[in-house]
Amino acid sequence: MARHKVEISGVNTANIKVLTNEEMKELFKKMHEGDEIARNQLVEGNLKLVLSILKRFISRCENMDDLFQIGCVGLLKAIDNFDLSHDVKFSTYAVPMILGEVKRYLRDNNSIRVSRSLKDIAYKTMKYKEEVFNETGKSPTVEDIAKELNVEPFDIINAMDSMKEPVSMFEAIYNDGGDTIYLCDQIEDKKTNSRDIEIKLAIDEAIDGLSEREQLILDERFVIGKTQMEIAKELDISQAQVSRLEKSAINRLKKVLR
């Protein structure tokens, strides 16, 4: 998959229509009068807005079809709550809502990614082990399972490890009635001092304090590498506004490091 291309099954992205501001205004008026077809046209006419936002998450999500559905949920919320009287362009209003839905989904469902192929091997392994144990009263070896599933023994071990519950860094591993020893005490990186960790946490907290739009601009400017003009076109705002938001966000982050 190309870095700046989002492929969605069942959706021909090349033929997605992009609505003009005037077309959207007319459709919103019809929708507010109860026209469901106008609402559907607004959804279809803004799918490219969803796709443009998903580009930045390609490396963080295995199934872009699922993420596209989540982005569309954000789009629907934006359409249903958009107020023409505020004299704000729809894309300006919709981007933070779509971005918020996508980030929330990734945070809640994607903290640890396990590929579908690993899950498939793990489920087949558990099923086979249960069948063999019920027949013989003994569990098959890793080599036996690998031969049955036609995979390498390493694949079996890796798949089963991927299904284990994560262990907290602060889980107690020893306590003799005195000081407790935690897991993090045993895997401390001697090359990283506590000051580095404090700065990292402070920066993360500062970034979380930025608005969705400011986070989007910083990400697209300094991670993806887009120009201010490209971002302005995507957000449907002026280049001067992008520059002002970028400068404001950077100044707030600088204060954390002083």
N, C-alpha and C positions, 0 to 999 in steps of 0.2 A: 504494500500500500504506500503510495507516495505521501511525502510529509504533509503537503498542503492540499491533499485531495481526500474527501470523505466519501466512501462508497457505502450506499445504503441499499440493501436488497429490496426489490419491489418498487423502488423510486428512481425514475429516470431524471437525474439531477440536471441533465443538459436541457430538458424541456420545461423546467419549472419557470413559470411566469413571475416576473417581478413587477409589482404594482407601483404606479406613480403615487405621489402624495395626494393628488386630486382624486385619483381612483379610490384610494383608501378612505378618503373623507366621505365620498359618496356611499361606499359600502358600509362604513360605520353608521351613517345615518339610516340606511335601510335596515341594518342589523338591529339598531335600537328601536326600530318600528316593528320588530318581530320577524324579520326576513331571515330564515335559517340558511338559505342558499348564500346570502351575502356573507354570513359568518364563515361558511365553508370556503368561500372565495378568498376571504381575508387570510384564512389559515394557509391555503395553497399558495397564495401570493407572497407569503412571508417565510416559506420553508427554506429559502436560501439564506435568510437571516440566521435561522437555526444552524444550518450547515456551516456558515462562516464562524460561528461560535465554537462548534464542535472540533474545528481544525486543531485548536490548541490542546485538545484532550486525546488525540489519536494515540500517543505513546502511553497513556494512563488507563486505557480501557480496551479490553480484548474484543468486546462485542459492541461495535458502533451502532448496530441496529437498536439495541436496548437503549443506548445513550440518546439516539435520535428520538425515540419515543418519549424519553424524559424531557428532552428539549422541547418537544411539541406540547407537553403538559405546561411548561412554562409559557410557551407562546399562547396557548389557549387562555391561561390566566391573564396574560397581558391584554389579549383581545377583549375578554369579558369585562375587564376593569378599566380599560382606557377611556378617558374623558376628553372629547374633542374641545371642550370649552377651555381647557388648560393651555391651548395654543402651543403644544409640544409635539414634535414629530414622533410618530409611533415607534420608530426604531430606537429613539433615545429612551423611551419609556420601557420598551420590551427587552432590550439587551440585559439590563441588570436582573430582570425576573427570570429570563431563560438561563442566564449564567448561574443564578442562585439555585435553581432546580437541579442543574447538572452537578454543581459542586456538592449539594446536599446528598445527592444520590451516590456520588463517588465516596463521600465521607462515610455514609452509613452502610454501604454495600461493598466497598472495594478496598478496605484497609489491608487485606492480604489477598492477592490475586492467585488463584489456582486455575491453570488452564483446563479446558474441557477434556483434553486428551488424558491428562493426569487423573482427573476425576473419574473418567471412564475406566481406566485401568484399576483404580482403587476399588470401585464398585464391583467390577468383575472379579477382582481378587477376593474380596469379602464373600461374594456369592459362592465362588469355587471352594474356598476354605470351609464354608458352612456345609456345602454338599459333601465334601470328602470326610469331614468330621462326623457327620450324621451316618455315613456309610461304614466308616472304619474305626471311629472313635479316636482318631489321631489327626493332627493338623498337618497338611502338606508342607514340604519345605519350600523355600523361595525358588529353588531351582525347578521343583515340580510345577509350581504355579507359572513360572516364566515359560516353561515348555508348553504348558496347556494354553496359555494366552498368546504364545508365539512372540514374546518380547524378551528383552534382556533382563537378567536378575536385578540389575541396577534400577531399571524402570519400575519394578515392583516395589523395591525399597523406597525409591523417591516418591512414588505415588502414595504409598501408605504414610510416609512422613508428612506429606503435604496435607493430609486430612486430620493431623493432630491439632488439638487446641493450642493456641499460642500461650506461652508461659510469661507471666508478668516479670519484669526486671526486678521488681521489689518483692518477689516471693521469698519467704524465709526458707533457707536450706539447712540451717543449723542453729540450734539454741540449747545451750547447756544450763540455762537458768540465769545467765548473765546477758552479755551483749549478743544480739541476734546478728547472724551473718546472712546477708541477702545475696541473691543471684548476681546483682549488679556489682557487688564487691569482688566477685571472682572473675569478672570479665572486663574490668576497668581498663581503658586504653591509657597507658602511661604517657603516650605522646600528646594526649589532649588534656589541657588543664581546665580547671573549673571555670576560669574566666572566659575561655572560648565558648563553653556551653552556655554560660550566662548571657553572653552577647547574642548567640544564636537564638536563644529563647526570647530575648528582648526584641530582636528583629522580627521573629515570627509573630510576636504579639502586636508589634507596631503595624505589620502588614495586615493582620486581621482587623486592625482598627481603621484601615482605609476603606473607602467605599468600594462597591463592586466595580464601578467604572474605573476608579483609580487603579485597582488591582489589575483590571483587564489591560489598561494602557501600559502599565509597567511591564506586564508579562509579554505583551505583543511587541513592545519597543526593545526590551533588553534580553528576552529569551528567544522569541521567534525572529526578531530582527526587522520588524516592519518600520516604515517611515511614519512620521506624524501625519503626512497627507494620506497615506493608505489607511491609517486608523481613523482619521477624520471622515473619510468616505464610508468606511464600514459602520461607524456610529452615527453617520448623518449629522455631524456637527462641523464647526470650522476648525481649521488647523490651529488657529490661535487658542481656541478652547482646549484642544488636546495639549498644546504646549503649556497652558496655564495649569491644567490638572496634573500634568506630568511633573512640573516644577514644584507644585504644592505637595505632591506625594513624596518626592525626593527630599524636600526640606524637612518634612515630618519624620522621615526615616533617619535623616542626619542627626536630628536632636537626640535620638536614642543612642547613637554611638559616641556622643560627646561626654 
